[in-house]
Amino acid sequence: MNEQSPVAELSLHIALMSLMAVGGGVVLLAPQVGQYVVEGQHWLTNEQFSAAYAIAQAAPGPNLLFISLVGWLIGGWSGAIMTTIAVIVPSTLLTLTAIRWHAGRAGGRMSRALGEAFGPMSIGLMAATAWLFTGISNTDWRADVVTLLSALILLRTKLNPVVLIALGAAAGAFQII
């Protein structure tokens, strides 16, 4: 018998993905974790995952809070604790190692090249994440319109995204969308 618990399996998956989370953990982890727990393992529905993600984004604190919520939905408090540790510890150790390496080579050719490459990579990964989330959570054309309007408002104004989240929640509560 070599069967892992869902929480241990999810924590291992998250720990490995966290080591590749360039440009912010949400960029890579959100689509990966969503596909893993919804489509791959069927531990959560699209609606449960999207709700956990939206709640975590609206709450104060780190953006990766959704990982704790997903862990909690799958395994209760132990799931929340294990997935939180899985997302924080490996990437923190890698970051500390990279900072130490970079400090010894600041201004070097490789260091400058990495610094210039990570900006465009991060923007591309965020755009890909937005595209994937649109496919996961938008169920009809009205949701696509709300997504497009939200993106335009955020690109053209300095409005706090929490305001749009609250308006979206109110529209959903009154069944406008």
Disulfide bonds with the S-S distance in Angstrom:
none
